[in-house]
Amino acid sequence: MMEFVNLTEAEYRSFWEQYPNRTFLNSPESAALKKKENWKTEFVGVKENGSILCAALISSIPVMKVYRYFYVQRGFLIDYSDRELLKFFTDELVKYTKNQKGLYILADPYVLYKERDINGELVEGGFDNSYVIENMEACGFEHQPFIRSYDGGEVKWMFSLYLDGKDEKTLLKEMHQQTRWSVNRTRKEGVQVRELADDEMDIFYTMMTETAERRHFETRDRNFFKLQKEIYGDHVKVVAAYLDVSDYLNKLAQEKDRLDKEMAEIDAKLAEVAKSKKFLKRQRVAQEALDLNAKKTKEAQELMDKYGEIVYMASAVFTIYDNEVVYLFSATHDQFRKYYAPYAIQWYMIRYALEHRIPRYNFYGISGNFSEDADDYGVYMFKKGFNGVVEQLVGDFIYPLRKGAYSMYKSLKK
């Protein structure tokens, strides 16, 4: 007989670890972070003969002074095609949350809706998980309208790169030509990437606040990022792209020595055959390379004088689990954009995912608006350049627990 139960964190973690659609947002670490942000968190599920059939992380906070809002972040850990189990779990969850003065439940399953291609177009004959919406509605949930924006809670649209069966050479080949050029440029320019230690988080946060001011969006406070790193531990990586200017100047000096030697050899040949088209062309090419080397050396010396030996240019936060890497937050110093540092970070982390056999590299949020005048069109094109597919989740579901009070709550929020 099925039984609705509270689960221990250990029970929940064990079930979560084998659930195919798990994500960092319904992990036990997410529950710990929400607790720190003053949410009440619980693990619940259904057992039959001692075995867990489904589970959920539910978080709640007070609303309207007397009620509580319940959030099932990234949905139930359940087979959504099992109508009997879904109905039993929903009915029991409704009773459970009503007894805690629940006003409404919001669930946003981490389940893809319909298969789409790199351009966001539906794939003919591709997968279709519309049944999730049908089955949730049959249980009393109200499916919210689909949106194409970043508004309305967690990400609704994503861009992902699947790595199974691929290697570095293949991934580089499959990139857009401009993206591949940018990745290669970072390597030639000496841009390096490393993970930041816990006591170096200010490198990221300084960039993050600068980026938020420049692009006119609100960012989380310093304490959030600190807590996230503390709680998620090795499941969060904060990385930074930087230029070691001393090392870069040494490489430029070595390049100049090589070019000077090459130019001397060309001049010697031209002394023998003054009008040789072959060597005149080589002379022009070598001189252009020397001029570029001089320009880069001058710029590097100016960087050294102004910023010191190590110049941080971009930074980003990723979550790491065995099923996916998620690109969560990013920041840049705009004055260094010519060095293409964000490309160095992405390539570094893609190679990390390959090395650790993580099958999905999730560039995460996009708005779902693919028109050239969309506010985030540049963000979409940046992610698209690495190749991959657009993904749309099945959306948000609300279960009003007290319909009259919930209607009043909605009207007050308008």
C-alpha positions in Angstrom: 0.0 0.0 0.0 1.3 3.5 -0.9 2.1 5.8 2.0 2.9 9.6 2.0 5.9 10.1 4.3 8.5 12.6 5.4 11.9 11.6 4.2 15.3 12.0 5.8 17.9 14.0 3.9 19.8 10.8 3.4 16.8 9.0 1.9 16.0 12.0 -0.3 19.7 12.3 -1.5 19.8 8.6 -2.3 16.6 8.8 -4.4 17.7 12.1 -6.0 21.0 10.7 -7.1 19.4 8.1 -9.3 16.6 10.4 -10.7 17.3 11.2 -14.4 15.9 14.8 -14.3 17.7 15.9 -11.2 19.2 19.4 -11.0 21.2 21.5 -8.6 17.9 23.4 -7.8 16.2 20.3 -6.2 19.4 19.0 -4.7 19.9 18.6 -0.9 22.4 21.5 -1.2 19.6 23.7 -2.6 17.5 22.9 0.5 20.3 23.9 2.8 20.8 27.2 0.9 17.0 27.9 1.1 17.1 27.3 4.9 19.8 30.0 5.1 17.5 32.3 3.3 14.8 31.7 5.9 12.7 29.2 4.0 11.3 26.2 5.8 12.3 23.1 3.9 11.1 19.5 4.0 11.7 16.3 2.1 8.5 14.3 1.4 7.7 11.3 -0.8 5.7 8.1 -1.3 6.8 4.7 -0.1 5.5 1.3 -0.8 6.8 -1.8 1.0 9.7 0.3 2.3 10.8 1.5 -1.2 10.6 5.2 -2.2 8.4 5.6 -5.3 8.7 9.4 -5.6 10.0 12.4 -3.7 10.1 16.2 -3.5 11.9 19.0 -1.8 9.2 21.5 -0.6 10.1 24.9 0.7 7.7 27.4 2.2 7.6 31.0 3.5 4.8 33.1 5.0 2.4 35.1 2.8 -0.5 37.4 3.8 0.6 37.0 7.4 -1.5 33.9 8.1 -0.7 31.6 5.1 2.3 29.9 3.6 3.4 29.7 0.0 4.8 26.2 -0.9 7.4 25.9 -3.7 8.4 22.6 -5.2 11.6 23.8 -6.9 12.1 22.0 -10.2 9.1 19.8 -9.5 8.6 16.3 -8.2 11.1 13.5 -8.5 8.5 11.2 -10.1 7.5 9.4 -13.3 5.0 11.9 -14.6 3.5 9.3 -16.9 2.4 7.3 -13.8 -1.0 8.9 -13.3 -2.0 6.8 -10.3 1.2 7.7 -8.4 1.1 11.4 -9.5 -2.6 11.7 -8.3 -1.9 10.0 -5.0 1.2 12.1 -4.3 -0.6 15.4 -5.3 -3.7 14.6 -3.2 -1.5 13.8 -0.1 0.7 16.8 -0.7 -2.4 19.1 -0.9 -3.6 17.7 2.5 -0.2 18.0 4.0 0.4 21.6 2.9 -3.2 22.7 3.7 -2.7 21.5 7.3 0.3 23.9 7.4 -2.0 26.8 6.3 -0.8 26.6 2.7 -2.2 29.2 0.3 -0.9 27.7 -2.9 1.7 25.3 -4.3 4.0 26.2 -7.2 5.9 23.5 -9.1 8.2 24.0 -12.1 9.4 20.5 -13.2 12.8 20.1 -14.7 11.3 18.3 -17.7 11.7 19.3 -21.3 8.5 20.2 -23.2 9.1 19.5 -26.9 12.3 18.8 -28.9 13.8 21.9 -30.5 16.9 22.5 -32.7 19.7 25.0 -32.4 17.5 27.8 -33.8 14.6 27.1 -31.4 12.4 25.4 -34.1 10.4 22.4 -33.2 12.0 19.1 -34.5 9.6 17.1 -36.6 9.1 13.7 -35.0 11.0 14.8 -31.9 10.1 14.0 -28.4 6.9 15.5 -27.0 6.3 15.6 -23.2 2.9 17.3 -23.4 1.5 14.5 -21.2 3.2 16.1 -18.2 1.0 19.1 -18.6 -2.1 16.9 -19.1 -1.4 14.7 -16.1 -0.6 17.6 -13.8 -3.8 19.4 -14.8 -5.7 16.2 -14.2 -4.4 16.3 -10.6 -5.7 19.8 -10.1 -2.7 21.9 -11.0 -3.2 25.0 -13.2 -0.6 25.2 -16.0 0.6 28.8 -16.3 0.9 30.4 -19.8 4.2 29.8 -21.6 6.5 32.9 -21.7 9.4 34.0 -23.7 11.4 36.1 -21.2 13.4 35.8 -18.0 10.5 36.9 -15.9 8.5 34.7 -13.6 10.9 32.8 -11.4 13.4 30.1 -12.6 14.7 29.8 -16.1 12.1 28.5 -18.6 14.3 28.3 -21.7 17.9 26.9 -21.9 20.6 26.2 -24.3 22.5 22.9 -23.9 25.4 21.1 -25.5 25.5 17.3 -25.3 29.0 15.8 -25.1 28.4 12.0 -25.4 30.7 10.6 -28.1 32.5 13.8 -28.7 36.1 15.0 -28.2 37.8 18.4 -28.2 38.6 18.2 -31.9 35.0 17.4 -32.8 33.6 20.2 -30.6 35.9 22.8 -32.0 35.0 21.7 -35.6 31.3 21.9 -34.8 31.5 25.5 -33.4 30.5 28.5 -35.4 33.5 29.8 -37.3 33.6 33.1 -35.3 33.3 31.2 -32.0 36.2 28.8 -32.9 38.3 31.8 -33.9 37.5 33.5 -30.6 38.5 30.4 -28.6 41.7 30.0 -30.6 42.4 33.8 -30.2 42.3 33.4 -26.4 44.9 30.7 -26.5 47.2 32.8 -28.8 46.8 35.8 -26.6 47.8 33.9 -23.5 44.5 34.2 -21.7 44.4 31.6 -18.9 41.7 30.2 -16.6 41.8 29.0 -13.1 39.4 28.2 -10.2 39.1 30.8 -7.5 39.6 29.8 -3.9 36.9 30.6 -1.3 38.9 33.6 -0.1 39.2 35.0 -3.6 35.4 35.4 -4.2 35.8 39.2 -4.3 37.5 38.9 -7.7 34.2 37.5 -9.0 31.9 39.7 -7.0 33.7 43.0 -8.0 33.2 42.0 -11.6 29.6 40.9 -11.0 28.6 44.3 -9.5 30.3 46.2 -12.3 28.5 44.0 -14.9 25.1 44.5 -13.2 25.6 48.3 -13.2 26.7 48.3 -16.8 23.9 46.1 -18.1 21.2 47.5 -15.7 20.2 44.3 -13.9 20.0 43.4 -10.2 22.4 40.9 -8.8 22.5 38.8 -5.6 24.4 40.2 -2.7 27.9 39.1 -1.7 26.5 36.9 1.1 24.5 34.8 -1.4 27.5 33.9 -3.4 29.5 33.2 -0.3 26.8 30.9 1.1 26.3 29.2 -2.2 30.0 28.3 -2.4 30.1 27.2 1.3 27.0 25.0 1.0 27.5 23.4 -2.5 31.2 22.9 -1.8 32.8 21.0 -4.7 29.5 21.2 -6.6 30.1 24.9 -7.3 33.1 26.2 -9.3 33.9 29.9 -9.5 36.5 30.4 -12.3 38.3 33.5 -13.6 40.0 34.2 -16.9 43.1 36.3 -16.6 46.3 37.5 -18.4 49.6 36.9 -16.8 51.2 40.0 -18.3 54.8 39.1 -17.4 54.4 35.7 -19.1 52.7 37.4 -22.1 55.5 39.9 -22.4 58.1 37.1 -22.4 56.3 35.3 -25.1 56.0 38.5 -27.2 59.8 39.0 -26.7 60.5 35.4 -27.9 58.2 36.0 -30.9 60.1 39.3 -31.7 63.4 37.5 -31.6 62.1 34.9 -34.0 60.6 37.5 -36.3 63.9 39.6 -36.2 65.8 36.5 -37.3 63.3 35.8 -40.0 63.5 39.4 -41.3 67.3 39.3 -41.3 67.2 36.1 -43.5 64.8 37.8 -45.9 66.9 40.9 -46.1 69.9 38.8 -46.9 68.0 37.0 -49.7 66.9 40.4 -51.1 70.4 41.6 -51.1 71.2 38.8 -53.5 68.0 39.1 -55.5 66.7 42.6 -55.0 63.4 42.4 -56.9 62.4 38.9 -55.9 58.5 38.9 -55.6 58.6 35.9 -53.3 60.9 37.6 -50.8 59.4 41.0 -51.1 56.0 39.4 -50.2 57.6 37.6 -47.3 59.2 40.9 -46.1 55.8 42.6 -46.1 54.3 39.8 -44.1 57.2 39.7 -41.6 57.0 43.5 -41.2 53.3 43.3 -40.5 53.9 40.7 -37.9 56.7 42.8 -36.3 54.4 45.9 -36.2 51.6 43.8 -34.6 54.1 42.4 -32.1 55.2 46.0 -31.2 51.6 47.1 -30.8 50.8 44.1 -28.5 54.0 44.7 -26.5 53.1 48.4 -26.0 49.5 47.4 -24.9 50.8 44.7 -22.6 53.2 47.1 -20.9 50.4 49.6 -20.4 48.3 46.8 -18.9 51.2 46.0 -16.5 51.7 49.7 -15.6 48.0 50.2 -14.9 46.8 46.9 -13.5 49.8 44.9 -12.4 51.2 41.5 -13.4 47.9 39.6 -13.2 44.9 41.1 -14.9 41.5 39.5 -14.3 39.2 39.9 -17.3 36.1 37.7 -16.8 34.7 35.3 -14.2 31.8 32.8 -13.9 30.0 30.5 -11.6 29.1 26.9 -12.5 27.3 24.1 -10.7 28.9 20.6 -11.2 27.1 17.3 -10.8 27.7 14.0 -12.6 24.8 14.6 -15.0 25.4 18.2 -16.1 27.5 21.3 -15.8 25.4 24.5 -15.5 26.7 27.9 -16.5 25.0 30.0 -13.8 26.4 33.5 -13.5 29.0 35.4 -15.5 30.8 38.8 -15.2 33.4 40.7 -17.2 35.5 43.8 -17.0 34.3 45.6 -20.2 37.6 47.3 -20.9 39.2 43.9 -21.6 36.5 42.6 -24.1 39.1 42.5 -27.0 40.7 39.6 -25.2 37.6 37.4 -25.6 38.0 36.0 -22.0 34.5 34.6 -21.7 35.3 32.2 -24.6 38.3 31.0 -22.6 36.1 30.3 -19.6 33.6 28.3 -21.7 36.2 26.2 -23.4 38.0 25.5 -20.1 34.7 24.3 -18.6 33.6 22.3 -21.6 37.0 20.5 -21.5 36.4 19.9 -17.8 33.0 18.3 -18.5 34.6 16.1 -21.2 37.4 15.0 -18.9 35.0 14.1 -16.1 32.6 12.4 -18.6 29.7 14.7 -17.7 27.2 14.3 -20.6 25.5 17.7 -20.7 26.9 21.1 -20.7 24.1 23.5 -19.9 24.6 27.1 -20.9 21.4 27.7 -19.1 19.1 30.7 -19.4 17.9 32.2 -22.6 14.6 34.1 -23.0 13.1 32.0 -25.8 12.8 35.2 -27.9 15.0 34.5 -31.0 14.4 37.7 -32.9 17.3 40.0 -33.6 15.8 42.8 -31.6 15.4 40.7 -28.4 17.2 42.1 -25.4 19.2 39.0 -24.9 19.9 38.2 -28.6 23.7 38.7 -28.1 23.5 36.2 -25.1 21.7 33.6 -27.3 24.2 34.1 -30.2 27.2 33.7 -27.8 25.8 30.4 -26.5 24.6 29.2 -29.9 28.1 29.7 -31.3 29.3 26.7 -29.3 26.7 24.5 -31.0 23.9 22.7 -29.1 20.2 22.9 -28.9 17.4 25.1 -27.5 15.4 23.6 -24.7 12.1 24.6 -23.3 10.8 23.3 -20.0 7.2 22.3 -19.4 6.6 25.4 -17.4 5.0 26.4 -14.1 2.1 24.8 -12.3 0.0 26.3 -9.5 -2.3 24.5 -7.2 -4.6 27.0 -5.3 -5.1 25.4 -1.8 -7.6 28.1 -0.7 -9.2 29.5 -3.8 -10.8 32.6 -2.3 -7.8 33.7 -0.4 -5.5 32.9 -3.4 -7.7 35.1 -5.7 -7.3 37.9 -3.2 -3.6 37.3 -3.0 -3.3 37.5 -6.8 -5.2 40.8 -7.0 -3.0 42.3 -4.3 0.1 41.4 -6.2 -1.0 43.2 -9.4 
